[in-house]
Amino acid sequence: MPVNNLNKILVVEDNDNDLELTIDALSEYNMANYIDIARDGQEAMDYLHKKGKFEGRENGNPVVILLDLKLPKKSGQEVLDEIKSSEKFKSIPVVILTSSKEESDLVNSYQKGVNAYVVKPVGFHDFVDAVKNLGVFWALINETPRKPLEN
C-alpha cells in the first residue's frame, strides 16, 4: 500500500523508551504518514481539540489512538472517558497500550468503550512485535468511515 494512502496515528505515552520503541515499530512498516505524539493526558485532549501547541495542526482525527493509562496531568482513563463521551471523537478507535495488568483497569476501559486493551510485553522484541501487529490491524486492515467526523 502506498504511504500516501495512510493516515495519522496518535501515540499518547510519557515513557521515553516505550515511545521510541512504538514509533520505531510503526515506522518500520510505514503504517502511517504521521505519527503524532502527546506526552500526557492533557496534551492528548489539546491535540484532539487543536489547542495549545496543536492549534495549527491539520484537520482530521487520527485513524487510531494508542493510549497509555499511567499518564501525568490527566490519566489515560480520564482521556478515554472524554473521547468516548464526545460526539466529535467517540468514533476514533482507542487502543490501551499499558503496563497495567489490573483487572479494574481492564474492566473500566471496556466499560468506557475502548476498542482494545494490550498489556505491554516486557521483552524488547515482544513489545515491538505487539506494536507492529496493532499498527497493521488498526492502520491498514481496519475499515473506517470514508468521511470521518472532522473537528
N, C-alpha and C positions, 0 to 999 in steps of 0.2 A: 504494500500500500504506500503510495507517495506520501511524504511527510506533510505536504501542504493540505492534505485532507484531514489532518488531525487537529484536535482542539487543546484547550488548556486543562491542566491538572493543577489543583491547589493542594499543596502539602502544608499541613499545619503541624509543626514539630519544633520543639525547643532544644532538643539534644543534637549537638553538632555532629556527632558520629552517625547517629541514626539518619539525620538529614542528608549527610553526604552519601551514605550507602543507598538511601532511597532515590536520590537524584541520579546517582551512577547507574542503578538498576533500571530506572525508567529511560534514561538517555541511551543506554546500550542498544536498545531495540527501537530507538526513535519512536516512542509511543505517543509523544505529544509535541506539538510545535512549541508550546510554552509550558514550563513548569514554574508556577508561581509559588512563592513561599511566604507563609505567615509564621512568625516565631512565637506567638502566644495567641490565646483565645480572642483577645480584643482586636489584634491585628487581623485575625480571620474575619471577624464581623466588619471591620473597617474595609477590608478587601471587597467583601460582598456588597457593601453599601457605597463603595467608591468614595471613602472618606480618608482624611489624613494623607499619608504618603501614597495611597492608592487612588487619590482623587482623579488623576489623569489617565487611569488605565482604560483600555479599550472596553467597549460594551460587551456584554455576553457573560454568561456564567461558565464556570469550569464544567467539563464533562464528568468529573468526579472530584470529590474532596477526600483526601487521605488525612484523617484526623486523629491525633494523639489525645489521650484522655487527661494525662497529667501535664497541664499547661499552666504557666503563670498568668496573672491578671484575670483570666476567665477560663474556667475548666472546659475540657472537651465536652462534658455533659451539658454545660450551660450553652456552649456553641451549638451543639446538636439540637437542644431544645429550641433555640432561636431559629435555626434553619428550618426545622420541620414544622414550626408553628407559623411560618411566614408563607403567604401565597406566592411571593416572588421567588422563594428559594426552595420550597419543600420538594420540588421535583428533582433537585440535584441529588444524585446518588452520593451517599456518605459512607465511607468505609472507615471504621475504627481500626487503627493500627497502633497497638499499645502493648506495653509490657504487663498490664494488669490481667491477672487470671481470676480476679474476684468475681464470684457468681453475681453479686449485686450490680457490678458494673456491666456485665453481660446482659442481665435481665433489664436493667434500666435503659441501656442503649437500644435494645429491641423494642421496648415499650414506647420509646420516643421516636421510633421509625428508622433506625439505622438500617442500611442495606446489607452490611456485612460487618463481622467482628473478627479481627485477626490478631492473635497474640504474637508479638514479635519473637521470632526464634532467637535463641541465644547465640548460636554459631553464625559466623560471618556468611558462609555460603548459603546456609539455610535462610538467613534474613534476605539476602539478595534474591534468591530464588522465589521467596514468598512475594516480594515486591514486584518482581518481573511477572509472576502469574497474575497478581492483582491488576497490574498495568495492562497486560494483554487482554484480560477479560473486560475491564471497565473502559479502557480507551479504544480497543479495537473490535471486540466481539459484541459487547452490549449495544443494543439499539436504543437511541433516544429520540424524542420527537424532533421532526425536521425544523420546526420553528420553536426553539426553546423560549421560555419566558425571559424577557430582557429586563434589565434593571436600569 
